[in-house]
Amino acid sequence: MAIKGVSLSVAQGELVSLIGANGSGKSTLLQAIVGLLPGWEGKMSFWDNSLKGLAPPAIVQKGISLVPEGRLIFPPLTVLDNLKLGAYTRYRKKQHREIAQDLEMVMTLFPILKERSYQAAGTLSGGEQQMLAIGRALMAKPKLLLLDEPSMGLAPLLVDRILQTLVQLRENGITILLVEQNAQAALKIADRGYVLETGRVVLQGSAQDLLADDEVKRAYLGKDYGEFYEGRA
């Protein structure tokens, strides 16, 4: 059992970070939220509506989108087609005008995606692919955006760019649950945080309190990223 008795909440407009070591259950929790792991027990609700038994498309239509670990873009397809696939549930509702507006919003947020619209997604750099994965999730017009390790494999400057984009999205009204092994960077931009160990929440509180907690410092806060972000806070 990867996660056991996890209890957490994300309020509208918050950016909440979930931190923990490899194997602590972070990705499992996100996959359960979006219906990719349907066998969980307990209660999970979104805007007071239960998510129990719902398939991933239905959860996306309710307003929850996941940026998965490893990006999982569609390499042979163009950047534009990858973005359009993010809106597939909306095309069924014939929201073509709104989709076009959101496509322009994403390309304004990430101008490089507009430049590479007709380029195969698999030829993008790692940072560009991460931008594409976030853009694809935004095309579903989420109320809650889940991100699983968006900084993985990226250089520090690109990590900074991605995290500042998340701050901008939060300021634009998107609620965010961020899973991130880079605890220092994640807590720097978060309102609140949870610490997950072996499938259980062992600590929670404001991001500032967790940053100052000696146990969190010892176990999760890396010196290098701490120094990098200290000058940018």
N, C-alpha and C positions, 0 to 999 in steps of 0.2 A: 504494500500500500504506500503510494508515493506521498500523499498528503492526508493528514488525519486531524479532524476537528478544527480546520482553519476557519477563523471568523475575521472578516474585515469588511470595511465599507469605504466607498468613495462618494463624496458629496458633489453635487453639481458645481462645476467651475473649478474643482480642485485638480492639482497635479500631485498624485500620490506615488511614491517610489516603493517598490518591493525589492529588498536586497537579501542576499544570502549566497552561500557557497555553491559550487557545482553540485548537483544532486540533491539540493534542498527541497525541490518540488515547485520551483517558480514557474517553469514552462508548463508543467502538468496542470497547475492551477489555471493559467491562461487558456490552455486548450479545453479544459472543462467548462470555462465560462462561455466559450464560443461554440460549444457543442461537438467538438472534435473527439472528446472522451465522454461519451454519454452515460457511462455506467456509475456515475457518482451518486452518493447518498447525502441527504441533507436538504437544505433550502438555499436557493439562490434567486434573487429577484432584481429586476431592473425597472425603475419607476413603479414599484409595487406590483409588477407583473412577474409571475414565476417563469423562470427559464427551464424548468424541469421538463425533460422530454422533447425539447425543441431541437430541430435540425439546424445546422449552421446557417442555411439561407434565411430561415425564419428569424434567427437571432440577429443576422446582419440587417434585416428589414426593420427590426425593432430599434436599431441605432447603435449597434456595437460592431466595431471593426478591429481586426488583429493585424499587426505588422509582425510576421512570424520571425523566429530566430533563423538566421541564415538567408533572409530576404525572400527566397522561394519565388522569384520572378519567373517569367516564361521566356527563357533565353532566345528561342528562334523568332519570337514575335517582336514587332517594333515597340519602341517606347510608347507610342500613341495607343497601340492596341492593348498593351499591358494596362495602361490607365483606363481605357474604356471597359476592360474586363472588371475593373473594380466597381463599376456602376451597373453590373449586369442585372441586379434585381430592380434597378430603377428603370432600365429600358423596358421591362415588362409593363411598367406603369406609364409608359410613353412620356417620360419627363425629359424629352430631348432638349428643350430650351434650357432647363435648369442644369442638365448634365454639361452642356456646352459652357455655361457660366462657371461651373465648378472646375471644368478642365482648364479654363483660362486662369482661374484662381491658383490651381496647382502649379501651372507653368510660370505664374508670377512669383510664387513662393520659391520655386526651383527653376530659375531661368535656363539652366543647362539642359533640362528635360525638353524645353521648347526647341533649343538648338539641335537636339538629337532625336526629334520626334519620329523620324523615319529610319532611325538606326536600330539594328537588332539589339535588344536589351542585353543579350549576353556579351556584347562587346564593350559595355560600359565598365568604368572602374568600380571598385568596391564601394566607394563613397557615393557615386552616381547611382549605383544599384540600390543603395539604401534609401536615397532620396526617392527613387522610383517606387520602392516598396511602400514608403510612407504616403506618397502621392496616390498610389493605387488604393490604399485603405481610405484615404480622404474622399475618393470618388464615390464611396458608398454613402457619403454625407453622414458620418457618425456623430452621435451625441457623446459616446464614450469611445475613446481610442486606446487600445491596448498595444503596447510595444514590448517585444521580447528581445532584449540584448541589442539595441540598435547601434551601440558603439563597437560591437565585436569586429575585430580585424581592421579597424580604421586608425589612421594616424591621429594624434592629439588635436591638430587643428580642425580636422574633419569632425571629430567627436564634438568639439566645441560648436561647430556650425550646426550639427544635427540637434544638439541639446538646446541651443538658442532658438532653433525653429520650433521646438516643443513648447518653449516659453511663449513664443508668439502665438502658437495655436491655442494655448490655454487662455491668453489674453483675448483671443477672438471668440471665446466661449466654448471651446471643446474641452470636455473633461478627460483627463488622462490617467491611466494606470501604467506606470513604467516599471518593467522588470529590467534590472541592470546590475551586472556583477561589479561594475565600476561604481562602488558605493559612494565614494567621495563626490564624483561628478553628479550622480543622480540626486543625492540629498541637497546639493548646492542649489538646485533649481526647484525642489519639491516644496509643497506645503506641509505634508505629513509623510511618514514612512512606516513600514513594517519590516521586521527582520524575521526571515524564515530559516529554520534549522530542522533538518530531517523531517520535513513535512508538517511542522508546527510553527505557529507564530509565537516567538519567544520574547519579542520586544516590539513596542509601538510607541509613537509619540510624534511631536512636531519634528520637522526636519532639523531645526536648529538644536533641539535637545538630543537627537540621535547623533548629530555631528559632534556634540560635546561629550557624549557618553564614553567613558573609558573602555568599556567592554567592546563597544562598536569600533572604537579607534583601534583597539588591539587586533580585532579579528578581521575587520573589513576595510579600513581606510588606508589605502596605499599612499606612501610618502610622495612618490613621483607625481601622481595626479593631484594630490593635496597641494603641492607647491605650484603646479601649473594653474589650478583654478583659484588659488589664493589671490593671485594678481588680477583675476578677471571677475571676482565676485561683485 
